[in-house]
Amino acid sequence: MSHHRIPANWTVQRSTPFFTKENVPAALLSHHNTAEGVFGQLCVMEGTVTYYGFPDGETMEPEVTVVIHAGQFATSPPQYWHRIEITNNAQFNINFWSDKDKKDQPLYHSK
């Protein structure tokens, strides 16, 4: 999971601001998935973010666990259910990649 390859012709459609323990959206800490045709690229600047991947929106036991340290990134494929946990000192952002313009469309869905 940690490095599903983003197709070469895709571009970043949107980047989030940097998130910390203080401002991380609640949706990211619970089950959510990336939209159809959208890759999420989670980039960690400080601390550690742990990514948990799930086979569907109902399963609570992760099938994938990826620990992403400062200076590393991981990708989340389209329509894949996941959630994250972050350390107290974590600072990260997310780039959303797509093959076409999705600037006005939702890039992920929470339960």
Helices and strands as residue ranges (DSSP letters): E 11-15, G 26-29, E 32-34, E 38-46, E 48-54, E 64-69, E 73-76, E 81-86, E 91-98, E 108-110
